[in-house]
Amino acid sequence: MERKQTANSIPQFARRYFWDVDARKLNADKHATYVIERLLEWGDPQAARWLLQRYARQEVVSVLKKTRTLSRMSANFWAIYFGLPQSEVRCLSKRYPKQRNGAWRY
């Protein structure tokens, strides 16, 4: 039996992006960071429109700046979309310190 759509639920068209959980039970307010991360990474234009209508710009930008779960390609796209410098987006920071050439010295 299908549950009724509530203000805090994920719309039917976006549920496919939450393959690892029961999307019908996912609360868009309580799990906002998870929902935003997932749709920024995997969402299609319809899901992106819903995301940008559902959450305040500041909330989406805050998640974008802090998350490490986005691919560099998605993080770069959304940084450009929101007009953020790459230095403010954690996913776009260098992941590892520069390593020296040659073998490790004892």
trRosetta pair geometry for C-beta under 8 A, 3 or more apart (Angstrom, degrees):
i j d omega theta_ij theta_ji phi_ij phi_ji
2 24 7.9 -139 -150 -122 62 136
3 6 7.9 -44 144 -14 111 98
3 9 7.4 -171 106 -112 122 159
3 24 5.5 126 26 -174 125 115
5 9 5.6 -142 -152 69 57 130
5 11 6.8 28 -136 -115 128 62
5 12 7.4 -74 -85 -31 119 91
6 9 4.7 96 50 -8 78 107
8 27 4.9 -7 155 -154 118 78
8 28 5.1 -164 -169 37 54 88
8 29 5.1 -58 -130 2 107 102
8 30 7.5 50 -175 -1 128 90
9 24 7.1 -4 -153 -158 122 46
9 26 7.2 102 -146 75 61 69
9 27 7.4 -50 -88 -112 49 44
9 28 6.5 3 75 -16 1 106
10 14 5.2 -116 176 88 99 109
10 15 5.5 128 111 -84 119 72
10 18 6.5 74 92 0 177 145
10 23 5.1 -78 64 179 140 98
10 24 7.9 -108 49 -90 96 25
10 26 5.2 17 -15 78 121 118
10 28 6.0 146 -69 -69 65 101
10 35 6.8 -160 -92 -126 110 120
11 14 5.0 75 64 16 83 104
11 15 7.4 -128 97 -33 42 83
11 50 6.0 -113 16 -138 136 158
12 15 5.9 -39 -154 -3 34 119
13 16 7.8 -46 172 8 37 102
13 46 5.8 -57 137 124 142 136
13 47 6.9 -149 118 -71 96 81
13 50 7.8 157 75 -29 112 149
14 17 5.7 -40 -179 22 69 116
14 18 7.7 51 136 -7 78 103
14 23 7.7 -170 105 -170 72 140
14 39 6.7 -12 -156 -99 124 116
14 43 7.0 -8 -132 -120 101 102
14 46 7.7 -146 -68 111 86 94
14 47 4.6 122 -109 -117 101 102
14 50 6.1 -112 -50 66 140 152
15 18 5.9 -68 -162 41 50 103
15 23 3.8 149 -145 105 89 155
15 24 7.2 21 -127 -55 136 62
16 19 6.9 13 -178 -64 50 89
16 23 8.0 -46 -33 -25 21 164
17 23 8.0 101 61 -102 62 139
17 38 5.3 130 145 151 111 111
17 39 6.2 82 126 -88 163 65
17 42 4.8 157 -138 96 108 125
17 43 6.0 -10 -89 -81 159 68
17 47 6.4 86 -22 -136 147 160
18 21 5.2 -53 169 55 103 93
18 23 4.0 127 74 -87 129 104
18 26 6.0 -66 -172 -34 167 158
18 35 7.9 -26 -77 -110 124 71
18 38 6.3 47 -82 163 76 165
21 25 7.5 -113 156 65 99 97
21 26 6.0 93 113 -71 129 112
22 25 4.6 40 99 20 109 110
22 26 7.1 -179 94 -33 56 82
23 26 5.1 -37 -148 7 45 124
26 31 5.7 -80 -166 52 87 146
26 34 7.9 -122 -153 98 118 125
26 35 7.0 134 158 -80 126 107
27 30 3.8 38 91 28 127 111
27 31 5.6 118 67 7 70 94
28 31 7.0 -64 -115 60 16 81
28 32 6.6 56 163 -91 54 68
28 35 5.5 41 -134 -61 67 173
28 54 6.4 -77 172 175 141 138
29 32 6.0 -9 -156 -54 26 103
31 34 4.5 -40 173 44 97 120
31 35 5.6 104 111 -27 88 97
32 35 5.7 -60 -143 39 30 110
32 36 6.0 27 161 -18 68 109
32 55 6.6 125 -158 -105 111 126
32 59 6.7 -55 162 173 136 130
32 63 7.7 -135 132 -67 88 137
33 36 5.9 -57 -145 38 27 109
33 37 6.2 27 158 -18 64 109
33 63 5.5 174 -132 -116 71 116
33 67 7.6 164 -173 -81 97 109
34 37 5.9 -56 -146 37 27 110
34 38 6.2 23 159 -17 63 111
35 38 6.0 -59 -147 38 26 109
35 39 6.3 12 162 -7 64 112
35 51 7.7 -179 140 -117 94 96
36 39 6.3 -65 -144 44 25 100
36 40 6.0 27 160 -21 65 110
36 51 6.6 119 -120 -157 64 116
36 55 6.2 -2 -89 -8 113 171
36 59 7.2 -145 -80 134 153 93
36 60 5.7 -166 -147 -118 127 69
36 63 4.4 82 107 77 142 171
36 64 7.9 -100 151 -47 119 71
37 40 6.0 -59 -146 36 25 110
37 41 6.4 14 160 -11 62 112
37 63 6.2 -127 -60 170 76 124
37 67 5.3 165 -107 -128 110 154
37 69 5.1 39 -172 71 131 132
37 70 6.7 -134 -154 -57 81 87
38 41 6.1 -67 -152 41 26 105
38 42 6.0 -33 174 31 66 112
38 43 7.4 93 122 -43 65 93
39 42 6.7 -75 -118 60 26 74
39 43 3.7 34 -164 -44 71 134
39 47 5.1 -147 -144 150 106 112
39 48 6.7 164 161 -87 103 52
39 50 7.8 -109 -150 76 153 96
39 51 4.6 175 119 -76 147 139
40 43 6.8 17 -46 18 13 113
40 48 8.0 87 -104 -111 44 88
40 51 7.3 171 -60 174 66 164
40 60 7.5 147 -74 -163 120 98
40 63 7.4 -178 -18 110 147 119
40 64 6.6 180 -133 -91 161 91
40 67 8.0 140 62 53 146 158
40 70 6.0 -47 111 -100 117 126
40 74 6.0 113 141 164 82 121
40 78 5.6 -3 -158 -65 112 154
41 69 7.0 -75 -54 124 143 93
41 70 5.3 -154 -82 -120 97 74
41 71 6.5 109 -138 5 97 88
41 74 5.0 21 -117 -161 55 177
42 47 7.9 -19 101 93 71 158
43 46 7.9 -132 178 71 94 57
43 47 3.3 -134 -154 98 106 124
43 48 4.9 145 117 -55 125 71
43 51 6.3 -55 -102 -22 178 136
44 47 5.2 92 46 14 63 102
44 48 7.0 -119 103 -7 30 93
45 48 5.5 -55 -142 37 32 114
45 49 6.3 36 157 -22 66 102
46 49 5.8 -50 -151 32 30 112
46 50 6.7 29 152 -16 62 104
47 50 5.7 -53 -150 37 34 111
47 51 6.2 40 150 -24 66 106
48 51 5.5 -51 -147 35 32 116
48 52 6.3 24 158 -13 66 108
49 52 6.0 -61 -146 41 28 104
49 53 6.3 21 156 -13 65 110
50 53 5.8 -63 -147 42 30 107
50 54 5.7 27 158 -23 68 116
51 54 5.9 -59 -137 37 23 109
51 55 6.2 -22 178 22 63 109
51 60 6.9 99 152 -104 102 130
52 55 7.2 -62 -119 56 21 79
52 57 7.5 28 -152 -89 82 72
52 60 6.9 -17 -105 -43 64 164
55 59 4.6 -113 176 82 107 127
55 60 5.2 123 105 -52 125 93
56 59 4.6 93 61 1 84 105
56 60 7.3 -160 91 -3 44 84
57 60 5.9 -60 -151 39 33 107
57 61 6.0 29 155 -16 69 111
57 82 7.5 151 -170 -128 99 109
58 61 5.8 -56 -142 41 29 110
58 62 6.1 36 155 -26 64 107
59 62 5.7 -51 -147 32 28 115
59 63 6.7 26 154 -15 61 103
60 63 5.9 -55 -153 37 32 108
60 64 6.3 34 150 -21 65 109
60 82 7.6 -168 108 -84 106 139
61 64 5.4 -54 -145 38 33 116
61 65 6.3 34 156 -21 66 105
61 82 5.4 160 -101 -168 101 155
61 84 6.9 157 -148 -64 102 133
62 65 5.9 -55 -149 34 28 110
62 66 6.4 6 161 -4 63 115
63 66 6.2 -73 -145 46 28 99
63 67 5.6 27 169 -31 71 116
64 67 6.6 -46 -123 24 20 108
64 70 7.5 9 -136 -12 66 155
64 75 7.1 145 -164 -137 87 75
64 78 5.3 -137 -128 124 135 132
64 79 7.0 172 162 -74 127 67
64 82 6.8 144 67 16 165 154
64 84 7.1 164 115 11 129 162
64 89 6.2 -46 149 -122 87 100
65 84 7.2 -141 -82 -155 92 154
65 88 5.5 -47 -125 152 105 87
65 89 5.9 -102 -116 -105 49 50
65 90 6.3 84 162 -13 45 92
66 90 5.8 36 -152 -3 18 140
67 70 5.7 79 108 -9 121 98
67 90 6.5 170 67 61 34 120
67 91 6.4 -2 96 -46 78 111
68 90 5.7 -73 -77 124 75 119
68 91 5.9 159 -130 -87 41 74
69 91 7.7 -66 49 -91 31 120
70 74 4.6 -122 -172 86 105 115
70 75 4.3 129 108 -59 128 92
70 78 7.6 -70 -161 24 162 133
70 91 4.6 -46 67 -92 97 165
71 74 4.8 89 55 11 85 100
71 75 6.8 -155 87 -4 41 89
71 91 7.6 70 98 179 12 135
72 75 5.7 -57 -140 42 30 111
72 76 6.0 32 159 -22 65 109
72 91 6.4 -171 -96 147 51 99
72 92 6.3 105 -138 -103 81 68
73 76 6.0 -57 -147 36 24 110
73 77 6.5 27 154 -20 61 106
74 77 5.6 -53 -149 34 32 113
74 78 6.4 20 159 -9 67 108
74 91 7.9 -33 78 128 85 162
75 78 6.2 -62 -146 43 28 102
75 79 6.1 33 154 -24 65 109
75 89 5.3 146 176 159 109 135
75 91 3.7 -151 -86 86 160 133
75 92 5.3 -164 123 -48 130 92
76 79 5.6 -51 -142 34 30 114
76 80 6.5 29 157 -16 63 104
76 86 7.1 0 -114 -108 78 107
76 89 7.9 169 -81 88 43 159
76 92 6.3 112 -75 -94 76 124
77 80 6.1 -62 -157 37 27 107
77 81 6.2 29 149 -22 65 110
78 81 5.1 -48 -141 36 38 119
78 82 6.1 19 164 -3 70 107
78 84 8.0 7 122 30 71 122
78 89 7.9 141 85 -120 95 142
79 82 6.4 -66 -144 49 24 94
79 84 4.4 -95 -152 69 75 100
79 85 7.5 -53 -178 102 117 11
79 86 5.8 72 156 -93 162 59
79 88 7.7 150 -134 68 110 90
79 89 4.8 -78 -86 -37 125 150
79 92 6.6 -8 -40 -24 156 149
80 83 7.4 28 -174 -76 30 35
80 84 8.0 -80 -47 43 20 70
84 88 5.1 -110 180 70 107 124
84 89 5.9 105 117 -48 132 104
85 88 5.2 92 67 0 80 102
85 89 7.9 -162 98 -5 47 88
86 89 5.8 -64 -154 36 44 108
86 92 4.5 -106 -169 129 91 150
87 92 7.7 -90 -70 95 21 113
87 93 7.5 68 -144 -90 47 85
89 92 4.4 51 88 16 106 113
89 93 7.5 -169 94 -29 56 77
90 93 5.7 -40 -157 4 41 115
94 97 7.7 90 123 -93 122 30
94 98 8.0 -19 168 -51 151 75
96 99 7.2 -10 135 -34 118 99
